[in-house]
Amino acid sequence: MKLLTAHKILMASAAVFFLFFSLWELQNYFNAANGWAVFRSILYLLIACGFGIYFKNLDRLYK
């Protein structure tokens, strides 16, 4: 396994983790009406999008 393949696996798993973590925080907001939970949900969703964009451009960045 090449190092780039391992890096792709880690980046994809990080994006999926933050996506589900964002949904979990959104559920926390609906259950407890915690204002900070919606902020964290948006933050984690932005982080997931950032990891997704990085993953999409990984081959072009490391040629």
Secondary structure in CASP SS format (residue, H / E / C, confidence):
PFRMAT SS
TARGET T0000
AUTHOR 0000-0000-0000
METHOD secondary structure of the structure
MODEL  1
M C 1.00
K C 1.00
L H 1.00
L H 1.00
T H 1.00
A H 1.00
H H 1.00
K H 1.00
I H 1.00
L H 1.00
M H 1.00
A H 1.00
S H 1.00
A H 1.00
A H 1.00
V H 1.00
F H 1.00
F H 1.00
L H 1.00
F H 1.00
F H 1.00
S H 1.00
L H 1.00
W H 1.00
E H 1.00
L H 1.00
Q H 1.00
N H 1.00
Y H 1.00
F H 1.00
N H 1.00
A H 1.00
A C 1.00
N C 1.00
G H 1.00
W H 1.00
A H 1.00
V H 1.00
F H 1.00
R H 1.00
S H 1.00
I H 1.00
L H 1.00
Y H 1.00
L H 1.00
L H 1.00
I H 1.00
A H 1.00
C H 1.00
G H 1.00
F H 1.00
G H 1.00
I H 1.00
Y H 1.00
F H 1.00
K H 1.00
N C 1.00
L H 1.00
D H 1.00
R H 1.00
L H 1.00
Y C 1.00
K C 1.00
END
